[in-house]
């Protein structure tokens, strides 16, 4: 079982949360979900791993958005391994997109905030 905790933006009332929950419950890939208007969160469980972009697209199709975070990392020594970093970021379940800059030994990533 795979669990996801998402921060949903744009819900203005309990009806919005109920609508998101109904729509998520109707999706074949979702085993269970709970949407909370007060905390602006959705807790989703699925049998199979879901890709972050899939979660984002579903919520967007309902008229809302998912809070995402951006981070930048700078290597502090010469052990910057682009191939290893690429493998980690390309398979990490929270990462939506990333960019690796080998000459400057840094990377930027965009990930779903609070996704577990």
SVG drawing of the C-alpha trace seen along z (x, -y; Angstrom):
<svg xmlns="http://www.w3.org/2000/svg" viewBox="-21 -30 58 33">
<polyline fill="none" stroke="black" stroke-width="0.4" points="0.0,0.0 1.3,-3.5 0.2,-6.6 0.3,-10.2 -0.4,-13.3 -1.0,-16.4 -1.6,-20.1 -4.4,-21.2 -4.8,-24.8 -8.0,-26.6 -10.6,-24.9 -12.9,-27.6 -15.5,-25.5 -16.4,-22.1 -18.3,-21.4 -15.0,-21.8 -13.4,-19.2 -16.3,-16.9 -16.2,-17.3 -12.5,-16.5 -13.0,-13.4 -15.8,-12.1 -13.8,-12.6 -10.7,-10.9 -12.8,-8.0 -14.1,-7.5 -10.6,-7.0 -9.7,-3.4 -6.1,-3.8 -7.3,-5.1 -8.0,-2.6 -9.1,-5.2 -8.8,-8.9 -9.8,-11.5 -9.9,-15.2 -10.0,-17.8 -11.0,-21.4 -9.8,-22.8 -6.2,-21.5 -6.4,-21.8 -5.0,-18.2 -5.8,-15.0 -4.6,-11.6 -4.6,-9.1 -3.9,-5.4 -3.3,-3.3 -2.2,0.2 0.4,-0.9 2.8,-3.8 1.5,-7.0 3.6,-9.5 3.6,-13.1 2.5,-14.5 -0.4,-12.1 -1.5,-13.4 -1.1,-17.0 -3.0,-16.5 -5.9,-14.9 -6.2,-17.7 -5.9,-20.3 -8.6,-18.6 -10.9,-19.1 -10.1,-22.9 -7.6,-23.0 -3.8,-22.8 -1.2,-21.0 1.4,-22.9 4.8,-22.2 8.3,-23.2 11.5,-24.1 14.9,-23.3 18.4,-23.9 21.4,-21.9 25.1,-22.8 27.9,-20.2 30.5,-21.1 33.3,-19.0 34.4,-17.2 32.3,-14.0 29.4,-15.4 28.1,-12.3 25.6,-13.3 24.7,-9.8 23.9,-8.7 22.0,-11.9 20.0,-11.5 19.0,-7.9 17.9,-9.0 15.9,-12.0 14.3,-10.2 12.9,-7.5 12.0,-9.4 8.2,-9.4 8.0,-13.1 10.0,-14.6 8.0,-16.3 10.9,-17.7 14.6,-18.4 17.6,-19.9 21.2,-18.9 24.0,-21.4 27.2,-19.3 29.7,-22.1 28.4,-24.1 27.9,-21.0 24.4,-21.9 20.8,-20.7 17.3,-22.1 14.2,-20.1 10.5,-20.6 8.6,-18.3 5.2,-17.8 5.2,-19.3 4.5,-16.8 4.2,-13.8 5.0,-10.6"/>
</svg>
